[in-house]
Amino acid sequence: MTAREHTNLLSIFAWVYAAVQSIFVCIYLLLILIYGGLGIAMALDAKGNDAAGLIIFGLFVLFFGLIAILGIICVISNIWLGKRLRSSRPPTQLSMIVTAIVNCISWACGGILLMPFGIGLGVYAIWFSQWDAGKAFLQGREFQPNYAFPPNPQYYPVNQTNAITSGDPHRWK
């Protein structure tokens, strides 16, 4: 596969992962609303000895809020990465690696359901950004593979005339 085909795959995977993760972010935002509403309802009907329950609800809201913020960061970075991979200006190698690392830890926002997809996308992005053709693509230049040249004929063990006249197609001519 060429570097352009890999970038097309990466951008599609990033957008699909962002869409799936945005569903989980919406679930966490819904949990924040539910726990926040329950906490407010408890605070309005609180007795003097119910302070521990309010603190626990506050911690739940804070915990789910932090997870939702991590998910929103991942969704935005994946949408941005997919857009930049398809544009005429590719992302930098550093931004691609940072987005890949965020993808590797973003399973926290979707639990075990998103873990294989986030880690797979992250590893694929890191591999692409470290591959020679990927580096060339991210720097905006054409990839030129490094070919091995044939050995110098003067160091070749066969006599020059024998190599030409022997008819062996595997000898350097």
C-alpha positions as CSV (number, residue, x, y, z in Angstrom):
1,M,0.0,0.0,0.0
2,T,1.1,3.5,-0.7
3,A,1.4,6.3,1.9
4,R,-1.8,7.9,0.4
5,E,-3.8,4.7,0.9
6,H,-2.6,4.5,4.5
7,T,-3.6,8.1,5.2
8,N,-7.1,7.4,3.7
9,L,-7.4,4.4,6.0
10,L,-6.2,6.4,9.0
11,S,-8.6,9.3,8.4
12,I,-11.6,6.9,8.0
13,F,-10.6,5.0,11.1
14,A,-10.1,8.3,13.1
15,W,-13.5,9.6,12.0
16,V,-15.3,6.3,12.8
17,Y,-13.6,6.1,16.2
18,A,-14.5,9.8,16.9
19,A,-18.2,9.0,16.1
20,V,-18.3,5.9,18.3
21,Q,-16.5,7.7,21.1
22,S,-18.8,10.7,20.9
23,I,-21.7,8.3,21.7
24,F,-19.9,7.3,24.9
25,V,-19.2,11.0,25.7
26,C,-22.9,11.7,25.4
27,I,-23.6,8.9,27.8
28,Y,-21.1,10.3,30.3
29,L,-22.6,13.8,29.9
30,L,-26.1,12.3,30.6
31,L,-24.7,10.6,33.7
32,I,-23.4,14.0,34.8
33,L,-26.8,15.5,34.4
34,I,-28.5,12.6,36.3
35,Y,-26.0,12.6,39.2
36,G,-25.9,16.4,39.3
37,G,-29.7,16.6,39.4
38,L,-29.8,14.0,42.2
39,G,-27.2,15.9,44.1
40,I,-29.1,19.1,43.8
41,A,-32.3,17.4,44.9
42,M,-30.5,15.9,47.9
43,A,-29.1,19.3,48.8
44,L,-32.5,20.9,48.7
45,D,-33.9,18.3,51.0
46,A,-30.9,17.8,53.1
47,K,-30.8,17.2,56.8
48,G,-27.8,18.0,58.9
49,N,-26.3,14.6,58.8
50,D,-26.5,14.0,55.0
51,A,-23.3,15.8,54.0
52,A,-21.5,12.6,53.1
53,G,-24.1,11.7,50.5
54,L,-23.7,15.1,48.8
55,I,-19.9,14.8,48.8
56,I,-20.2,11.3,47.1
57,F,-22.5,12.7,44.4
58,G,-20.2,15.6,43.9
59,L,-17.3,13.2,43.4
60,F,-19.3,11.1,40.9
61,V,-20.1,14.2,38.9
62,L,-16.4,15.3,39.0
63,F,-15.2,11.8,38.0
64,F,-17.6,11.5,35.1
65,G,-16.9,15.1,34.1
66,L,-13.1,14.4,33.8
67,I,-13.8,11.3,31.8
68,A,-16.1,13.2,29.5
69,I,-13.4,16.0,29.1
70,L,-10.9,13.3,28.1
71,G,-13.4,11.9,25.6
72,I,-14.1,15.3,24.1
73,I,-10.4,15.9,23.7
74,C,-10.0,12.6,21.9
75,V,-13.0,13.2,19.7
76,I,-11.8,16.6,18.7
77,S,-8.2,15.4,18.0
78,N,-9.5,12.5,15.9
79,I,-11.7,14.7,13.8
80,W,-8.8,17.1,13.4
81,L,-6.4,14.3,12.4
82,G,-8.8,12.8,9.9
83,K,-9.4,16.2,8.3
84,R,-5.7,17.0,8.1
85,L,-4.8,13.6,6.6
86,R,-7.2,14.3,3.8
87,S,-6.2,17.9,3.2
88,S,-3.3,19.3,1.1
89,R,-1.4,20.1,4.3
90,P,-0.8,16.9,6.3
91,P,-0.3,17.0,10.1
92,T,3.1,17.2,11.6
93,Q,4.7,14.0,12.9
94,L,4.5,15.3,16.5
95,S,0.8,16.0,16.3
96,M,0.1,12.6,14.8
97,I,2.1,10.9,17.7
98,V,0.3,13.0,20.3
99,T,-3.1,12.1,18.8
100,A,-2.0,8.4,18.7
101,I,-1.1,8.5,22.4
102,V,-4.4,10.1,23.3
103,N,-6.1,7.3,21.3
104,C,-4.2,4.7,23.3
105,I,-5.4,6.1,26.6
106,S,-8.8,7.1,25.5
107,W,-10.3,3.7,26.3
108,A,-11.0,5.3,29.7
109,C,-13.9,7.1,28.1
110,G,-15.5,4.1,26.5
111,G,-14.4,1.3,28.8
112,I,-13.4,-2.1,27.6
113,L,-15.6,-1.7,24.5
114,L,-13.4,0.9,23.0
115,M,-10.0,-0.3,24.2
116,P,-9.0,-2.5,21.2
117,F,-10.1,0.2,18.7
118,G,-8.3,3.1,20.4
119,I,-5.1,1.1,21.0
120,G,-5.2,-0.3,17.4
121,L,-5.7,3.2,15.9
122,G,-3.0,4.6,18.1
123,V,-0.5,1.9,17.2
124,Y,-1.3,2.2,13.5
125,A,-0.8,6.0,13.6
126,I,2.5,5.6,15.5
127,W,3.7,3.0,12.9
128,F,2.7,5.3,10.0
129,S,4.4,8.3,11.5
130,Q,7.6,6.3,12.0
131,W,7.6,4.6,8.6
132,D,9.9,6.1,5.9
133,A,7.1,6.7,3.4
134,G,4.9,8.1,6.2
135,K,7.6,10.5,7.4
136,A,8.0,11.7,3.8
137,F,4.2,12.1,3.4
138,L,4.0,14.1,6.7
139,Q,6.8,16.3,5.6
140,G,5.1,17.0,2.3
141,R,7.6,15.4,0.1
142,E,7.6,12.4,-2.3
143,F,9.0,9.1,-0.9
144,Q,12.1,7.8,-2.7
145,P,12.9,4.3,-1.7
146,N,16.5,3.4,-1.0
147,Y,17.5,0.8,-3.6
148,A,20.6,-1.4,-3.2
149,F,22.9,-1.0,-6.2
150,P,24.6,-4.0,-7.8
151,P,28.2,-4.6,-6.8
152,N,31.1,-3.0,-8.7
153,P,32.1,-5.3,-11.6
154,Q,35.8,-5.2,-10.7
155,Y,35.1,-6.8,-7.4
156,Y,32.8,-9.4,-8.8
157,P,34.4,-12.9,-8.6
158,V,33.7,-13.8,-12.2
159,N,35.7,-12.6,-15.1
160,Q,34.0,-9.8,-17.0
161,T,33.9,-11.6,-20.3
162,N,32.7,-14.9,-18.7
163,A,29.8,-13.0,-17.1
164,I,28.7,-11.6,-20.4
165,T,29.1,-14.7,-22.5
166,S,28.2,-17.4,-20.0
167,G,24.5,-17.0,-20.5
168,D,23.7,-17.2,-16.8
169,P,20.9,-14.7,-16.2
170,H,21.7,-14.5,-12.5
171,R,25.2,-13.0,-13.0
172,W,25.8,-9.3,-13.3
173,K,26.6,-8.1,-16.7
